[in-house]
Amino acid sequence: MKETLQKSRYPCWLSPAQLHEAQALRDMGFRYCGDADEYCIGYLVGSCGYWKFYTCDGEIALDAICNGAFYSLCLEDNPAAIEEDDFLEKQLALMKKMLRAAQQEYSRPQGIQLTLF
């Protein structure tokens, strides 16, 4: 799986561990938007490892940035985003949980195939 991540449409400057974490974000619905320098960054709402999370006033979205790679998740289509006051905090906690799981999964030893002959 680690080999396929590096051959996909992910930024080439991210480390293999960061690519694995980026895949976890994509699994949550984030999309890669490009270099963070090309976007207006909102205010910092949290971080996890090398990832920093941002949001902007007037938007129901979360942005994740790692080493200049910009990922965004639009939450406007989710009815809970309008109804719940703490929706953004819940999404942020979920993102951190998913990234920590991806970090642990990546750092877990994969094992070695041994031959007897």
C-alpha positions as CSV (number, residue, x, y, z in Angstrom):
1,M,0.0,0.0,0.0
2,K,2.9,2.4,0.8
3,E,4.2,2.1,-2.8
4,T,0.8,3.0,-4.4
5,L,0.5,6.1,-2.3
6,Q,3.7,7.5,-3.7
7,K,2.6,6.9,-7.3
8,S,-0.7,8.6,-6.9
9,R,-1.7,12.3,-7.1
10,Y,-0.1,13.3,-3.8
11,P,2.6,15.9,-3.4
12,C,6.0,14.5,-4.0
13,W,7.7,16.4,-1.2
14,L,5.7,14.7,1.6
15,S,7.5,11.9,3.4
16,P,6.2,8.3,3.2
17,A,4.6,8.6,6.6
18,Q,3.0,11.9,5.7
19,L,1.6,10.4,2.5
20,H,0.1,7.6,4.6
21,E,-1.5,10.3,6.8
22,A,-2.7,12.2,3.7
23,Q,-4.5,9.0,2.6
24,A,-6.3,8.9,5.9
25,L,-7.5,12.5,5.3
26,R,-8.6,11.6,1.8
27,D,-10.5,8.6,3.2
28,M,-12.4,11.2,5.4
29,G,-13.3,13.2,2.4
30,F,-10.5,15.7,2.2
31,R,-9.3,16.6,-1.3
32,Y,-5.8,17.8,-2.2
33,C,-6.0,21.4,-3.5
34,G,-2.3,22.2,-4.1
35,D,0.4,24.3,-2.5
36,A,-0.8,26.2,0.6
37,D,0.9,29.4,-0.7
38,E,-1.8,29.6,-3.4
39,Y,-4.7,29.9,-0.8
40,C,-5.8,32.3,1.8
41,I,-5.3,30.5,5.1
42,G,-7.8,31.1,7.9
43,Y,-7.1,30.8,11.6
44,L,-5.4,27.9,13.3
45,V,-7.9,25.6,15.2
46,G,-5.6,22.6,16.0
47,S,-2.8,20.4,15.1
48,C,-1.7,16.8,15.1
49,G,1.9,15.8,14.3
50,Y,3.1,17.8,11.3
51,W,-0.5,18.6,10.3
52,K,-2.1,22.0,11.2
53,F,-5.8,22.6,10.9
54,Y,-7.5,25.8,9.9
55,T,-10.9,27.3,9.3
56,C,-12.2,30.6,7.9
57,D,-15.0,32.8,9.2
58,G,-18.1,32.4,7.2
59,E,-17.2,29.0,5.8
60,I,-18.1,25.6,7.1
61,A,-14.9,23.8,6.1
62,L,-11.7,22.5,7.6
63,D,-8.3,22.8,6.0
64,A,-5.3,20.6,6.7
65,I,-1.8,21.7,5.9
66,C,1.5,19.7,6.1
67,N,4.7,21.0,4.7
68,G,2.9,23.3,2.3
69,A,0.5,20.6,1.0
70,F,-3.1,22.0,1.3
71,Y,-6.1,19.6,1.8
72,S,-9.6,20.9,2.3
73,L,-12.9,19.3,3.5
74,C,-16.2,21.2,2.8
75,L,-18.8,20.5,5.5
76,E,-21.6,22.7,4.1
77,D,-23.6,19.8,2.8
78,N,-23.8,18.2,6.2
79,P,-27.0,19.3,8.0
80,A,-25.4,18.8,11.4
81,A,-22.9,21.5,10.5
82,I,-25.7,24.1,10.8
83,E,-27.6,22.6,13.7
84,E,-24.8,21.7,16.1
85,D,-22.8,24.5,17.8
86,D,-19.8,22.2,18.5
87,F,-19.8,20.4,15.1
88,L,-16.5,21.8,14.0
89,E,-14.9,20.7,17.3
90,K,-16.3,17.2,16.8
91,Q,-14.9,17.1,13.2
92,L,-11.5,18.3,14.5
93,A,-11.4,15.6,17.2
94,L,-12.4,12.9,14.6
95,M,-9.6,14.1,12.2
96,K,-7.0,14.0,15.0
97,K,-8.2,10.5,16.0
98,M,-7.9,9.3,12.3
99,L,-4.4,10.8,11.9
100,R,-3.1,9.3,15.2
101,A,-4.4,5.9,14.0
102,A,-2.7,6.4,10.7
103,Q,0.5,7.4,12.4
104,Q,0.4,4.3,14.7
105,E,-0.4,2.0,11.7
106,Y,2.5,3.4,9.7
107,S,5.0,3.0,12.6
108,R,4.0,-0.5,13.4
109,P,6.6,-3.1,12.2
110,Q,5.5,-4.8,9.1
111,G,7.3,-8.1,9.7
112,I,9.9,-9.9,7.6
113,Q,9.4,-13.0,5.5
114,L,11.9,-15.7,6.5
115,T,13.0,-18.6,4.4
116,L,14.0,-22.0,5.9
117,F,16.2,-23.2,3.0
